[in-house]
């Protein structure tokens, strides 16, 4: 016999089960419908895409753009700031909160997994699972084919190299990559100066 308030347990990071829970079933059904409609849109339907994202997500700021296809568990547990861009095939398993800051970019096939399952198989087979929240700060760039695991926080201005598996928190202002993802170096004043020169060159030529 399964308990009540499974959604409350889920969002608090405790063990829960989605089995026979009417609220979770309704949330999943709504999510699947909105995702299906979004993935069937064309590039001529940008206003409709924005409308669907507004209905799907917990919140999203100005210019919240996903290239289809997208995939969510619930959608309503994902909160996105201003000027977000995700390339093709983004997967967000948001059984717990996913909070994404402003000016964040995802490469193709970025995977954000709040969901987890017990290590003990005797518990796992009881359909008990859990989810830990994920937070991604402002101005973060996540390279393609990256996996972000449950409970991770990525700090402001971080760059995550493509193909990374992020299992632990990443501090702000660093380049990190690998499996497991590790800090490679800090982002320095020399980086800023280099890219400012590149920008100036861009704006100073018509070629």
Secondary structure, 3 states (H helix, E strand, C coil): CCCCCHHHHHHCCCCECCCCCHHHHHHHHHHHHHHHHHHCCCCCCHHHHHHHHHHHCCEECCCEEECCCEEECCCCCEEECCCEEECCCEEEECCCCEEECCCCEECCCCEEECEEECCCHHHHCCCCEEECCEEECCCCEECCCCEECCCCEECCCCEECCCCEECCCECCCEEEECECCEEEEECCHHHHHHHHHHHHHHHHCCC
